[in-house]
Amino acid sequence: MSEPVKKLRCQCKGSDVESIKSSILNNLEYRIAKDHYSATGYDRFLSMAYTAVERLVEKWMITQEVYHKTNAKRVYYLSMEYLLGKSLENSLLNLGLYDVCCQALKELDLDMEYIRSFEADAGLGNGGLGRLAACFIDSMATLGIPGQGYGLRYEFGLFHQRITNGRQIETADNWLALPSPWEFERPEYHFKVRFGGKVEKKPDAFGRKKLYGGVVKKLLQWHMISLCRDT
């Protein structure tokens, strides 16, 4: 690592109330380009979330450096779903900064519960398999096992439910409609994913024609077997 990079890495974010307040205000102004008058509730959530992300990234970079230097063997966990829930409170608790951040928000005339209410659940799955996968990832982090989870970034991984005239009505949950502070795009990495097989029209048990594909059918069969084993 070059000397300039080392110097940049030494500029760690503070964990005291004043440092947290400074990060929140800086993120609101310089990253989101909003002021006290134009900022929405979601903007304020983003400024708090980015404050947590900055401190998470510092630890992430140090961890990755250790892995590379020690040539650590890593676990790569593949799952069709990850039921992670909301990340702000979990991240602040793991960083040991929850109480400090609550105090910083209070001094800025904001409330943590109000800020948290604007975060959407990550729509990466909604079954027992997703919760199990999230627990595996948390467990590896707790035990210090080098690992990483891989899955699918669903655009509509969850759904909203309401009852109308005694019937359940589902609507799509567009959790990516607003920017997510927990993601980092890597446009320099892209790969072609090819699928084989063919699509056929076949009648189902009620005589209705359905589209079936060899590859899709196998994926669905694997997914359902996994769910059954999990539950």
MDAnalysis code that builds the backbone (N, CA, C; Angstrom):
import MDAnalysis as mda
import numpy as np

u = mda.Universe.empty(693, n_residues=231, atom_resindex=np.repeat(np.arange(231), 3), trajectory=True)
u.add_TopologyAttr("name", ["N", "CA", "C"] * 231)
u.add_TopologyAttr("resid", np.arange(1, 232))
u.add_TopologyAttr("resname", ["MET", "SER", "GLU", "PRO", "VAL", "LYS", "LYS", "LEU", "ARG", "CYS", "GLN", "CYS", "LYS", "GLY", "SER", "ASP", "VAL", "GLU", "SER", "ILE", "LYS", "SER", "SER", "ILE", "LEU", "ASN", "ASN", "LEU", "GLU", "TYR", "ARG", "ILE", "ALA", "LYS", "ASP", "HIS", "TYR", "SER", "ALA", "THR", "GLY", "TYR", "ASP", "ARG", "PHE", "LEU", "SER", "MET", "ALA", "TYR", "THR", "ALA", "VAL", "GLU", "ARG", "LEU", "VAL", "GLU", "LYS", "TRP", "MET", "ILE", "THR", "GLN", "GLU", "VAL", "TYR", "HIS", "LYS", "THR", "ASN", "ALA", "LYS", "ARG", "VAL", "TYR", "TYR", "LEU", "SER", "MET", "GLU", "TYR", "LEU", "LEU", "GLY", "LYS", "SER", "LEU", "GLU", "ASN", "SER", "LEU", "LEU", "ASN", "LEU", "GLY", "LEU", "TYR", "ASP", "VAL", "CYS", "CYS", "GLN", "ALA", "LEU", "LYS", "GLU", "LEU", "ASP", "LEU", "ASP", "MET", "GLU", "TYR", "ILE", "ARG", "SER", "PHE", "GLU", "ALA", "ASP", "ALA", "GLY", "LEU", "GLY", "ASN", "GLY", "GLY", "LEU", "GLY", "ARG", "LEU", "ALA", "ALA", "CYS", "PHE", "ILE", "ASP", "SER", "MET", "ALA", "THR", "LEU", "GLY", "ILE", "PRO", "GLY", "GLN", "GLY", "TYR", "GLY", "LEU", "ARG", "TYR", "GLU", "PHE", "GLY", "LEU", "PHE", "HIS", "GLN", "ARG", "ILE", "THR", "ASN", "GLY", "ARG", "GLN", "ILE", "GLU", "THR", "ALA", "ASP", "ASN", "TRP", "LEU", "ALA", "LEU", "PRO", "SER", "PRO", "TRP", "GLU", "PHE", "GLU", "ARG", "PRO", "GLU", "TYR", "HIS", "PHE", "LYS", "VAL", "ARG", "PHE", "GLY", "GLY", "LYS", "VAL", "GLU", "LYS", "LYS", "PRO", "ASP", "ALA", "PHE", "GLY", "ARG", "LYS", "LYS", "LEU", "TYR", "GLY", "GLY", "VAL", "VAL", "LYS", "LYS", "LEU", "LEU", "GLN", "TRP", "HIS", "MET", "ILE", "SER", "LEU", "CYS", "ARG", "ASP", "THR"])
u.atoms.positions = np.array([
    [0.843, -1.190, 0.000],
    [0.000, 0.000, 0.000],
    [0.878, 1.239, 0.000],
    [0.550, 2.198, -0.868],
    [1.371, 3.395, -0.963],
    [1.179, 4.277, 0.255],
    [2.147, 5.172, 0.470],
    [2.098, 6.046, 1.640],
    [0.888, 6.975, 1.641],
    [0.495, 7.600, 0.482],
    [-0.695, 8.450, 0.495],
    [-1.954, 7.705, 0.915],
    [-2.077, 6.432, 0.476],
    [-3.252, 5.650, 0.855],
    [-3.244, 5.372, 2.346],
    [-2.076, 5.072, 2.889],
    [-1.975, 4.832, 4.324],
    [-2.436, 6.054, 5.106],
    [-2.024, 7.242, 4.658],
    [-2.408, 8.461, 5.362],
    [-3.913, 8.673, 5.297],
    [-4.523, 8.376, 4.144],
    [-5.965, 8.517, 4.028],
    [-6.686, 7.555, 4.958],
    [-6.153, 6.363, 5.092],
    [-6.780, 5.352, 5.929],
    [-6.712, 5.714, 7.399],
    [-5.801, 6.599, 7.772],
    [-5.647, 6.962, 9.177],
    [-6.668, 8.008, 9.615],
    [-7.368, 8.616, 8.655],
    [-8.329, 9.650, 8.990],
    [-9.666, 9.006, 9.365],
    [-9.712, 8.426, 10.546],
    [-10.900, 7.696, 10.979],
    [-11.986, 8.651, 11.456],
    [-13.236, 8.226, 11.272],
    [-14.375, 9.013, 11.736],
    [-14.506, 8.869, 13.248],
    [-14.836, 9.950, 13.912],
    [-14.980, 9.930, 15.357],
    [-16.251, 9.232, 15.798],
    [-16.285, 8.839, 17.060],
    [-17.436, 8.123, 17.609],
    [-18.099, 8.893, 18.749],
    [-17.731, 10.162, 18.925],
    [-18.351, 10.983, 19.968],
    [-19.543, 11.725, 19.381],
    [-20.319, 12.356, 20.245],
    [-21.551, 13.017, 19.817],
    [-21.286, 14.114, 18.799],
    [-20.271, 14.936, 19.033],
    [-19.984, 16.040, 18.117],
    [-19.565, 15.532, 16.742],
    [-18.795, 14.454, 16.702],
    [-18.371, 13.885, 15.420],
    [-19.559, 13.318, 14.653],
    [-20.470, 12.678, 15.374],
    [-21.665, 12.122, 14.739],
    [-22.531, 13.254, 14.184],
    [-22.723, 14.294, 14.960],
    [-23.513, 15.439, 14.495],
    [-22.889, 16.053, 13.249],
    [-21.578, 16.193, 13.255],
    [-20.872, 16.766, 12.110],
    [-21.067, 15.905, 10.860],
    [-20.988, 14.580, 11.032],
    [-21.179, 13.683, 9.896],
    [-22.595, 13.773, 9.338],
    [-23.578, 13.819, 10.228],
    [-24.976, 13.916, 9.797],
    [-25.201, 15.185, 8.982],
    [-24.733, 16.309, 9.487],
    [-24.935, 17.588, 8.802],
    [-24.151, 17.650, 7.491],
    [-22.932, 17.118, 7.487],
    [-22.133, 17.106, 6.261],
    [-22.775, 16.242, 5.182],
    [-23.295, 15.084, 5.593],
    [-23.949, 14.207, 4.621],
    [-25.201, 14.863, 4.040],
    [-25.945, 15.548, 4.890],
    [-27.163, 16.211, 4.425],
    [-26.837, 17.295, 3.400],
    [-25.756, 18.044, 3.663],
    [-25.411, 19.164, 2.787],
    [-24.630, 18.728, 1.546],
    [-23.579, 17.921, 1.731],
    [-22.661, 17.632, 0.631],
    [-23.004, 16.368, -0.156],
    [-23.636, 15.395, 0.489],
    [-23.959, 14.159, -0.219],
    [-25.375, 14.191, -0.789],
    [-26.294, 14.831, -0.066],
    [-27.689, 14.870, -0.495],
    [-28.065, 16.236, -1.066],
    [-27.262, 17.252, -0.756],
    [-27.489, 18.618, -1.255],
    [-28.830, 19.184, -0.804],
    [-29.110, 19.038, 0.479],
    [-30.324, 19.599, 1.067],
    [-29.944, 20.438, 2.286],
    [-30.809, 21.398, 2.599],
    [-30.616, 22.186, 3.812],
    [-31.747, 21.899, 4.794],
    [-31.758, 22.631, 5.902],
    [-32.739, 22.404, 6.960],
    [-34.162, 22.603, 6.457],
    [-34.339, 23.472, 5.471],
    [-35.675, 23.816, 4.999],
    [-36.193, 22.851, 3.925],
    [-35.306, 22.325, 3.114],
    [-35.746, 21.473, 2.003],
    [-35.649, 19.979, 2.293],
    [-34.969, 19.594, 3.363],
    [-34.762, 18.175, 3.659],
    [-36.065, 17.496, 4.049],
    [-36.310, 16.333, 3.451],
    [-37.463, 15.513, 3.823],
    [-37.067, 14.552, 4.945],
    [-38.052, 13.840, 5.445],
    [-37.750, 12.837, 6.463],
    [-36.817, 11.772, 5.939],
    [-37.011, 11.375, 4.678],
    [-36.135, 10.355, 4.100],
    [-34.719, 10.893, 3.923],
    [-34.577, 12.166, 3.589],
    [-33.245, 12.764, 3.485],
    [-32.524, 12.700, 4.822],
    [-33.242, 12.929, 5.881],
    [-32.623, 12.894, 7.218],
    [-32.245, 11.461, 7.596],
    [-33.093, 10.511, 7.178],
    [-32.717, 9.109, 7.384],
    [-31.434, 8.781, 6.628],
    [-31.347, 9.223, 5.367],
    [-30.148, 8.964, 4.576],
    [-28.908, 9.559, 5.216],
    [-29.016, 10.775, 5.722],
    [-27.845, 11.412, 6.331],
    [-27.377, 10.648, 7.563],
    [-28.326, 10.069, 8.329],
    [-27.963, 9.254, 9.484],
    [-27.391, 7.918, 9.034],
    [-27.996, 7.317, 8.020],
    [-27.527, 6.024, 7.527],
    [-26.123, 6.148, 6.931],
    [-25.871, 7.195, 6.160],
    [-24.544, 7.398, 5.591],
    [-23.500, 7.602, 6.683],
    [-23.911, 8.185, 7.784],
    [-23.012, 8.343, 8.929],
    [-22.581, 6.984, 9.468],
    [-23.539, 6.054, 9.529],
    [-23.213, 4.691, 9.952],
    [-22.366, 3.986, 8.906],
    [-22.716, 4.160, 7.627],
    [-21.994, 3.495, 6.542],
    [-20.522, 3.907, 6.538],
    [-20.244, 5.170, 6.754],
    [-18.862, 5.640, 6.765],
    [-18.024, 4.873, 7.785],
    [-18.601, 4.626, 8.922],
    [-17.871, 3.927, 9.984],
    [-17.826, 2.423, 9.736],
    [-18.853, 1.900, 9.100],
    [-18.821, 0.490, 8.711],
    [-17.747, 0.245, 7.653],
    [-17.643, 1.163, 6.704],
    [-16.672, 1.003, 5.620],
    [-15.247, 1.005, 6.161],
    [-14.974, 1.831, 7.149],
    [-13.640, 1.844, 7.747],
    [-13.266, 0.457, 8.264],
    [-14.193, -0.152, 8.996],
    [-13.926, -1.495, 9.541],
    [-13.877, -2.532, 8.420],
    [-14.720, -2.345, 7.402],
    [-14.730, -3.265, 6.269],
    [-13.381, -3.254, 5.557],
    [-12.820, -2.067, 5.327],
    [-11.554, -1.959, 4.614],
    [-10.413, -2.594, 5.414],
    [-10.418, -2.380, 6.718],
    [-9.385, -2.980, 7.577],
    [-9.500, -4.504, 7.547],
    [-10.739, -5.006, 7.616],
    [-10.970, -6.454, 7.581],
    [-10.476, -7.052, 6.268],
    [-10.815, -6.404, 5.151],
    [-10.385, -6.913, 3.846],
    [-8.861, -6.920, 3.724],
    [-8.219, -5.912, 4.289],
    [-6.761, -5.853, 4.250],
    [-6.144, -7.022, 5.015],
    [-6.731, -7.339, 6.164],
    [-6.238, -8.468, 6.958],
    [-6.421, -9.772, 6.188],
    [-7.576, -9.937, 5.546],
    [-7.834, -11.150, 4.775],
    [-6.800, -11.321, 3.664],
    [-6.492, -10.238, 2.973],
    [-5.543, -10.324, 1.863],
    [-4.118, -10.610, 2.361],
    [-3.752, -9.967, 3.458],
    [-2.398, -10.159, 3.981],
    [-2.179, -11.564, 4.521],
    [-3.218, -12.142, 5.105],
    [-3.094, -13.477, 5.701],
    [-3.535, -14.581, 4.733],
    [-4.007, -14.178, 3.545],
    [-4.513, -15.148, 2.566],
    [-5.553, -16.065, 3.214],
    [-6.484, -15.448, 3.912],
    [-7.480, -16.193, 4.684],
    [-8.421, -16.987, 3.779],
    [-8.743, -18.192, 4.211],
    [-9.742, -18.996, 3.508],
    [-11.120, -18.432, 3.854],
    [-11.950, -18.245, 2.838],
    [-13.229, -17.598, 3.047],
    [-14.404, -18.534, 2.753],
    [-15.513, -18.251, 3.412],
    [-16.765, -18.971, 3.177],
    [-17.639, -18.106, 2.278],
    [-18.157, -18.692, 1.197],
    [-19.072, -17.984, 0.319],
    [-20.432, -18.669, 0.401],
    [-21.387, -17.979, 0.998],
    [-22.709, -18.564, 1.230],
    [-23.670, -18.104, 0.139],
    [-24.270, -19.052, -0.574],
    [-25.208, -18.757, -1.646],
    [-26.627, -19.061, -1.178],
    [-27.516, -18.090, -1.371],
    [-28.910, -18.285, -0.985],
    [-29.817, -17.520, -1.939],
    [-30.995, -18.084, -2.202],
    [-31.983, -17.406, -3.049],
    [-32.650, -16.252, -2.306],
    [-32.558, -16.249, -0.976],
    [-33.219, -15.217, -0.184],
    [-32.340, -14.807, 1.001],
    [-32.504, -13.535, 1.417],
    [-31.893, -13.023, 2.643],
    [-32.914, -12.117, 3.319],
    [-33.442, -12.552, 4.427],
    [-34.415, -11.746, 5.163],
    [-33.647, -10.950, 6.216],
    [-33.107, -9.823, 5.793],
    [-32.209, -9.042, 6.645],
    [-32.931, -8.063, 7.554],
    [-34.118, -7.635, 7.159],
    [-34.807, -6.610, 7.925],
    [-34.203, -5.246, 7.671],
    [-34.346, -4.350, 8.632],
    [-33.808, -2.995, 8.500],
    [-32.397, -2.929, 9.080],
    [-31.553, -2.138, 8.454],
    [-30.119, -2.186, 8.759],
    [-29.617, -1.078, 9.685],
    [-30.351, 0.027, 9.799],
    [-29.806, 1.157, 10.551],
    [-29.572, 0.812, 12.020],
    [-30.606, 0.375, 12.705],
    [-30.470, 0.070, 14.129],
    [-29.462, -1.059, 14.349],
    [-29.532, -2.094, 13.517],
    [-28.612, -3.221, 13.648],
    [-27.159, -2.769, 13.486],
    [-26.911, -1.895, 12.514],
    [-25.552, -1.416, 12.267],
    [-25.040, -0.573, 13.430],
    [-25.879, 0.305, 13.932],
    [-25.457, 1.173, 15.040],
    [-25.204, 0.380, 16.315],
    [-26.026, -0.652, 16.545],
    [-25.812, -1.499, 17.728],
    [-24.497, -2.253, 17.614],
    [-24.222, -2.804, 16.421],
    [-22.978, -3.550, 16.223],
    [-21.749, -2.654, 16.302],
    [-21.911, -1.398, 15.917],
    [-20.810, -0.438, 16.007],
    [-20.638, 0.108, 17.422],
    [-21.613, -0.156, 18.293],
    [-21.572, 0.395, 19.649],
    [-21.867, 1.875, 19.686],
    [-22.636, 2.361, 18.686],
    [-22.880, 3.800, 18.560],
    [-24.350, 4.173, 18.682],
    [-25.189, 3.238, 19.061],
    [-26.625, 3.527, 19.064],
    [-26.972, 4.669, 20.029],
    [-26.525, 4.581, 21.268],
    [-26.844, 5.615, 22.261],
    [-26.225, 6.958, 21.886],
    [-25.006, 6.920, 21.363],
    [-24.336, 8.161, 20.958],
    [-25.110, 8.832, 19.824],
    [-25.563, 8.038, 18.872],
    [-26.313, 8.579, 17.732],
    [-27.674, 9.114, 18.169],
    [-28.302, 8.440, 19.121],
    [-29.574, 8.935, 19.652],
    [-29.387, 10.311, 20.283],
    [-28.303, 10.481, 21.027],
    [-28.020, 11.767, 21.656],
    [-27.707, 12.833, 20.609],
    [-26.942, 12.460, 19.585],
    [-26.600, 13.405, 18.521],
    [-27.861, 13.875, 17.795],
    [-28.768, 12.951, 17.505],
    [-30.020, 13.321, 16.848],
    [-30.873, 14.208, 17.740],
    [-30.889, 13.898, 19.021],
    [-31.659, 14.707, 19.967],
    [-31.170, 16.142, 19.983],
    [-29.854, 16.336, 19.934],
    [-29.293, 17.682, 19.928],
    [-29.540, 18.399, 18.604],
    [-29.902, 17.636, 17.576],
    [-30.279, 18.225, 16.286],
    [-31.801, 18.324, 16.143],
    [-32.501, 18.155, 17.271],
    [-33.966, 18.214, 17.307],
    [-34.605, 17.126, 16.448],
    [-33.985, 15.953, 16.449],
    [-34.519, 14.804, 15.733],
    [-34.641, 13.626, 16.691],
    [-35.368, 12.614, 16.268],
    [-35.617, 11.459, 17.114],
    [-35.275, 10.189, 16.335],
    [-34.614, 9.241, 16.988],
    [-34.196, 8.020, 16.318],
    [-35.380, 7.225, 15.778],
    [-36.453, 7.129, 16.541],
    [-37.617, 6.389, 16.078],
    [-38.195, 7.018, 14.815],
    [-38.197, 8.355, 14.771],
    [-38.675, 9.058, 13.585],
    [-37.783, 8.755, 12.391],
    [-36.480, 8.770, 12.593],
    [-35.524, 8.498, 11.517],
    [-35.673, 7.066, 11.019],
    [-35.779, 6.125, 11.932],
    [-35.878, 4.705, 11.559],
    [-37.141, 4.399, 10.775],
    [-38.192, 5.179, 10.976],
    [-39.474, 4.887, 10.333],
    [-39.408, 5.031, 8.811],
    [-38.396, 5.694, 8.296],
    [-38.297, 5.918, 6.853],
    [-37.511, 4.819, 6.132],
    [-36.920, 3.902, 6.879],
    [-36.143, 2.845, 6.228],
    [-37.058, 1.724, 5.758],
    [-36.840, 1.287, 4.535],
    [-37.611, 0.167, 3.984],
    [-36.903, -1.148, 4.277],
    [-37.695, -2.198, 4.486],
    [-37.104, -3.532, 4.633],
    [-36.465, -3.945, 3.313],
    [-35.287, -4.544, 3.405],
    [-34.624, -5.033, 2.189],
    [-35.449, -6.158, 1.577],
    [-35.937, -5.947, 0.361],
    [-36.800, -6.930, -0.285],
    [-36.013, -8.033, -0.960],
    [-35.298, -8.802, -0.174],
    [-34.451, -9.863, -0.724],
    [-34.990, -11.248, -0.409],
    [-36.247, -11.334, 0.008],
    [-36.851, -12.625, 0.324],
    [-37.728, -12.518, 1.550],
    [-38.676, -13.418, 1.674],
    [-39.609, -13.310, 2.802],
    [-39.913, -14.647, 3.461],
    [-39.091, -15.660, 3.229],
    [-39.366, -16.978, 3.798],
    [-38.392, -17.369, 4.887],
    [-38.592, -18.569, 5.420],
    [-37.709, -19.081, 6.457],
    [-36.286, -19.248, 5.967],
    [-36.130, -19.569, 4.697],
    [-34.799, -19.699, 4.112],
    [-34.040, -18.381, 4.206],
    [-34.737, -17.267, 3.966],
    [-34.100, -15.956, 4.028],
    [-33.664, -15.592, 5.434],
    [-34.491, -15.941, 6.423],
    [-34.127, -15.640, 7.817],
    [-32.942, -16.490, 8.246],
    [-32.933, -17.753, 7.826],
    [-31.825, -18.642, 8.157],
    [-30.534, -18.128, 7.541],
    [-30.595, -17.681, 6.287],
    [-29.410, -17.167, 5.606],
    [-28.867, -15.938, 6.328],
    [-29.755, -15.053, 6.748],
    [-29.327, -13.851, 7.475],
    [-28.662, -14.226, 8.801],
    [-29.202, -15.232, 9.477],
    [-28.609, -15.692, 10.739],
    [-27.224, -16.290, 10.504],
    [-27.056, -17.026, 9.408],
    [-25.743, -17.590, 9.090],
    [-24.710, -16.487, 8.902],
    [-25.082, -15.444, 8.164],
    [-24.160, -14.339, 7.911],
    [-23.807, -13.629, 9.215],
    [-24.806, -13.370, 10.058],
    [-24.557, -12.728, 11.355],
    [-23.663, -13.598, 12.236],
    [-23.892, -14.895, 12.196],
    [-23.101, -15.816, 13.016],
    [-21.643, -15.840, 12.583],
    [-21.405, -15.835, 11.270],
    [-20.028, -15.814, 10.775],
    [-19.313, -14.544, 11.201],
    [-20.042, -13.421, 11.148],
    [-19.438, -12.153, 11.572],
    [-19.132, -12.179, 13.065],
    [-20.056, -12.724, 13.866],
    [-19.860, -12.783, 15.315],
    [-18.672, -13.667, 15.684],
    [-18.513, -14.780, 14.965],
    [-17.425, -15.715, 15.248],
    [-16.111, -15.322, 14.579],
    [-16.134, -14.273, 13.777],
    [-14.914, -13.838, 13.095],
    [-14.501, -14.748, 11.960],
    [-15.467, -15.440, 11.350],
    [-15.175, -16.324, 10.218],
    [-15.218, -15.503, 8.932],
    [-14.142, -15.455, 8.159],
    [-14.163, -14.708, 6.897],
    [-15.224, -15.279, 5.968],
    [-16.198, -14.495, 5.612],
    [-17.263, -15.013, 4.761],
    [-18.039, -13.907, 4.083],
    [-18.811, -14.304, 3.107],
    [-19.610, -13.352, 2.347],
    [-20.816, -14.069, 1.779],
    [-21.950, -13.368, 1.728],
    [-23.166, -13.947, 1.192],
    [-23.438, -13.476, -0.225],
    [-23.910, -14.376, -1.053],
    [-24.283, -14.045, -2.423],
    [-25.739, -14.438, -2.649],
    [-26.467, -13.574, -3.325],
    [-27.866, -13.874, -3.597],
    [-28.361, -13.087, -4.782],
    [-29.683, -12.895, -4.860],
    [-30.321, -12.159, -5.947],
    [-30.861, -10.839, -5.414],
    [-30.644, -9.785, -6.183],
    [-31.136, -8.455, -5.801],
    [-32.515, -8.264, -6.433],
    [-33.520, -8.737, -5.716],
    [-34.880, -8.658, -6.232],
    [-35.378, -7.216, -6.227],
    [-36.056, -6.847, -7.297],
    [-36.669, -5.518, -7.323],
    [-37.939, -5.510, -6.476],
    [-38.687, -6.620, -6.529],
    [-39.905, -6.749, -5.726],
    [-39.827, -8.065, -4.957],
    [-39.004, -8.105, -3.926],
    [-38.812, -9.334, -3.178],
    [-39.850, -9.565, -2.095],
    [-40.579, -8.525, -1.720],
    [-41.630, -8.620, -0.706],
    [-42.930, -8.100, -1.311],
    [-43.993, -8.130, -0.543],
    [-45.244, -7.537, -1.013],
    [-46.007, -6.970, 0.174],
    [-46.823, -5.973, -0.120],
    [-47.718, -5.400, 0.877],
    [-49.032, -6.167, 0.850],
    [-49.663, -6.291, 2.001],
    [-50.916, -7.036, 2.095],
    [-51.980, -6.174, 2.760],
    [-53.168, -6.212, 2.206],
    [-54.311, -5.560, 2.855],
    [-55.543, -6.435, 2.661],
    [-56.502, -6.285, 3.522],
    [-57.733, -7.068, 3.459],
    [-58.858, -6.167, 2.967],
    [-59.466, -6.542, 1.839],
    [-60.562, -5.775, 1.262],
    [-61.760, -6.695, 1.061],
    [-62.874, -6.356, 1.706],
    [-64.088, -7.173, 1.610],
    [-63.807, -8.631, 1.966],
    [-63.002, -8.833, 2.990],
    [-62.713, -10.176, 3.451],
    [-61.712, -10.938, 2.618],
    [-61.103, -10.302, 1.619],
    [-60.142, -10.971, 0.747],
    [-58.770, -10.323, 0.882],
    [-57.744, -11.151, 0.774],
    [-56.373, -10.655, 0.837],
    [-55.969, -10.092, -0.521],
    [-55.461, -8.875, -0.503],
    [-55.000, -8.214, -1.724],
    [-53.515, -7.915, -1.570],
    [-52.722, -8.364, -2.539],
    [-51.280, -8.111, -2.483],
    [-50.897, -7.036, -3.491],
    [-50.009, -6.169, -3.071],
    [-49.448, -5.159, -3.969],
    [-47.930, -5.213, -3.872],
    [-47.279, -4.837, -4.955],
    [-45.817, -4.907, -5.015],
    [-45.177, -3.942, -4.022],
    [-44.067, -4.358, -3.454],
    [-43.294, -3.521, -2.531],
    [-42.032, -3.065, -3.263],
    [-42.072, -1.864, -3.808],
    [-40.943, -1.336, -4.574],
    [-39.928, -0.721, -3.614],
    [-39.156, -1.570, -2.964],
    [-38.236, -1.097, -1.917],
    [-37.049, -0.331, -2.494],
    [-36.839, -0.419, -3.794],
    [-35.734, 0.291, -4.441],
    [-36.188, 1.579, -5.120],
    [-37.416, 2.022, -4.843],
    [-37.910, 3.253, -5.460],
    [-37.076, 4.456, -5.024],
    [-36.584, 4.425, -3.795],
    [-35.727, 5.484, -3.274],
    [-34.311, 4.932, -3.091],
    [-33.297, 5.782, -3.118],
    [-31.916, 5.290, -3.001],
    [-31.660, 4.572, -1.682],
    [-30.895, 3.488, -1.764],
    [-30.535, 2.728, -0.571],
    [-29.108, 3.081, -0.159],
    [-28.904, 3.502, 1.081],
    [-27.557, 3.885, 1.523],
    [-26.643, 2.697, 1.778],
    [-27.189, 1.477, 1.763],
    [-26.403, 0.293, 2.128],
    [-25.787, -0.393, 0.916],
    [-25.965, 0.167, -0.259],
    [-25.467, -0.468, -1.474],
    [-24.306, 0.321, -2.084],
    [-23.388, -0.419, -2.698],
    [-22.313, 0.187, -3.475],
    [-22.342, -0.436, -4.874],
    [-22.548, 0.390, -5.871],
    [-22.558, -0.126, -7.234],
    [-21.130, -0.371, -7.702],
    [-20.963, -1.456, -8.456],
    [-19.672, -1.800, -9.049],
    [-19.870, -1.971, -10.556],
    [-20.115, -0.893, -11.291],
    [-20.396, -1.016, -12.733],
    [-19.219, -1.537, -13.538],
    [-18.019, -1.503, -12.944],
    [-16.854, -2.002, -13.682],
    [-16.828, -3.527, -13.752],
    [-17.654, -4.181, -12.929],
    [-17.743, -5.643, -12.956],
    [-19.093, -6.052, -13.538],
    [-19.099, -6.753, -14.632],
    [-20.338, -7.245, -15.205],
    [-20.074, -8.553, -15.938],
    [-21.052, -9.437, -15.875],
    [-20.914, -10.759, -16.470],
    [-22.203, -11.138, -17.184],
    [-22.076, -11.861, -18.254],
    [-23.232, -12.381, -18.951],
    [-23.684, -13.672, -18.279],
    [-24.979, -13.753, -18.002],
    [-25.559, -14.968, -17.422],
    [-26.467, -15.587, -18.470],
    [-26.126, -16.753, -18.930],
    [-26.879, -17.407, -19.996],
    [-27.763, -18.524, -19.430],
    [-28.902, -18.723, -20.057],
    [-29.828, -19.766, -19.663],
    [-30.107, -20.668, -20.869],
    [-30.102, -21.964, -20.635],
    [-30.425, -22.902, -21.699],
    [-31.861, -23.378, -21.580],
    [-32.190, -24.414, -22.355],
    [-33.530, -24.987, -22.282],
    [-34.490, -24.312, -23.243],
    [-35.763, -24.618, -23.120],
    [-36.781, -24.050, -23.986],
    [-38.071, -23.871, -23.186],
    [-38.944, -23.028, -23.719],
    [-40.220, -22.736, -23.069],
    [-41.338, -23.424, -23.850],
    [-42.229, -24.119, -23.137],
    [-43.329, -24.830, -23.774],
    [-44.648, -24.447, -23.122],
    [-45.715, -24.499, -23.917],
    [-47.063, -24.287, -23.393],
    [-47.698, -25.637, -23.110],
    [-48.077, -25.854, -21.848],
    [-48.708, -27.111, -21.467],
    [-49.909, -26.821, -20.579],
    [-50.935, -27.655, -20.636],
    [-52.102, -27.443, -19.763],
    [-51.793, -27.865, -18.330],
    [-52.348, -27.119, -17.389],
    [-52.190, -27.492, -15.991],
    [-53.326, -28.424, -15.587],
    [-53.496, -28.645, -14.269],
    [-54.514, -29.584, -13.790],
    [-55.927, -29.129, -14.132],
    [-56.104, -27.813, -14.403],
    [-57.435, -27.282, -14.717],
    [-57.620, -27.042, -16.219],
    [-56.647, -27.494, -17.009],
    [-56.753, -27.343, -18.449],
    [-56.290, -26.002, -18.978],
    [-55.808, -25.134, -18.082],
    [-55.329, -23.827, -18.519],
    [-53.899, -23.948, -19.022],
    [-53.582, -23.283, -20.130],
    [-52.248, -23.361, -20.698],
    [-51.269, -22.510, -19.900],
    [-50.165, -23.126, -19.524],
    [-49.134, -22.443, -18.752],
    [-47.805, -22.548, -19.491],
    [-46.941, -21.579, -19.219],
    [-45.609, -21.605, -19.805],
    [-44.661, -22.349, -18.871],
    [-43.941, -23.301, -19.411],
    [-42.982, -24.075, -18.637],
    [-41.638, -24.055, -19.351],
    [-40.580, -23.903, -18.562],
    [-39.236, -23.965, -19.118],
    [-38.389, -24.915, -18.305],
    [-37.512, -25.661, -18.945],
    [-36.699, -26.655, -18.242],
    [-35.850, -26.041, -17.149],
    [-35.155, -24.955, -17.447],
    [-34.273, -24.336, -16.463],
    [-35.075, -23.732, -15.329],
    [-36.147, -22.997, -15.660],
    [-36.973, -22.364, -14.634],
    [-37.574, -23.405, -13.705],
    [-38.050, -24.512, -14.274],
    [-38.672, -25.563, -13.473],
    [-37.679, -26.143, -12.467],
    [-36.455, -26.347, -12.899],
    [-35.452, -26.896, -11.999],
    [-35.137, -25.930, -10.878],
    [-35.068, -24.635, -11.193],
    [-34.798, -23.649, -10.155],
    [-35.910, -23.620, -9.123],
    [-37.168, -23.666, -9.588],
    [-38.294, -23.656, -8.670],
    [-38.313, -24.902, -7.805],
    [-37.995, -26.031, -8.367],
    [-37.966, -27.268, -7.597],
    [-36.903, -27.186, -6.508],
    [-35.726, -26.669, -6.854],
    [-34.656, -26.541, -5.849],
    [-35.071, -25.596, -4.746],
    [-35.710, -24.502, -5.111],
    [-36.105, -23.496, -4.123],
    [-37.150, -24.052, -3.160],
    [-38.141, -24.753, -3.669],
    [-39.169, -25.291, -2.819],
    [-38.627, -26.378, -1.891],
    [-37.715, -27.192, -2.384],
    [-37.108, -28.218, -1.529],
    [-36.352, -27.565, -0.384],
    [-35.642, -26.472, -0.697],
    [-34.897, -25.764, 0.341],
    [-35.828, -25.200, 1.408],
    [-36.953, -24.637, 0.964],
    [-37.910, -24.089, 1.916],
    [-38.477, -25.174, 2.810],
    [-38.815, -26.312, 2.227],
    [-39.371, -27.408, 3.016],
    [-38.371, -27.917, 4.048],
    [-37.134, -28.024, 3.664],
    [-36.128, -28.472, 4.606],
    [-35.932, -27.472, 5.739],
    [-36.052, -26.193, 5.379],
    [-35.836, -25.149, 6.376],
    [-36.955, -25.114, 7.391],
    [-38.180, -25.359, 6.940],
    [-39.311, -25.254, 7.848],
    [-39.621, -26.578, 8.511],
])
